[in-house]
Amino acid sequence: MSDRLAKIYQCPKTVFTTRDLALLWEETDQNRIKSAIYYYVKIGKLIRISRGIFAKMKKYNPKDLAASIYSPSYISFETVLLQAGLIFQYYETIFLAGPFSKDIKIDNYKFTFRKMKPYILFSTRGLLYKETYWIASTERAFLDMLYLYPRYGFDNLRPINWEQCFELVALYNNKQLEKRLKKYFKEYAQ
């Protein structure tokens, strides 16, 4: 069993689903997986955050948790736009693109999933892998927001790489989004 524990602590992730642990341990027997998880929770080596989601320490990365709730998903929208300086309004919520829309609160963290079409969710174009989770680039988050909220009010569009936006917009397969992007480009890039 200590080999399993070593694998958990060697992994850079701070949050694991039952499926993550099965893959990490290379175990297919569901009873053994459940039994090992139960044991590690009982002795305090894993912390149960929510059903089927566990942390290896009390101070875990909330973005790891966000990425573990639903799959496929990636961090985007206001979370990325705020970090990039496109919006100035602070949000405690972590915003994600996911398979359906849902607001969730787990362990004092708030998560908002916004539904995106599968062909958008499964594309890694414009996404960055940050060791344990996927996060949208500034341009992908900008396009995600424009895609779902055509009249969204951005505070600052100077950080946008317009060339990347025009390369990524085809991913959405949406003529209206292309028109919106051209309008924003005409108004703000010149």
Secondary structure, 3 states (H helix, E strand, C coil): CHHHHHHHHHCCCCEEEHHHHHHHHCCCCHHHHHHHHHHHHHCCCCEEEECCEEECCCCCCHHHHHHHHCCCCEECHHHHHHHHCCCCCCCCCEEEEECCCEEEEECCEEEEEEECCHHHHCCCCCEEECCCCEEECHHHHHHHHHHHCCCCCCCCCCCCCHHHHHHHHHHHCCHHHHHHHHHHHHHHCC
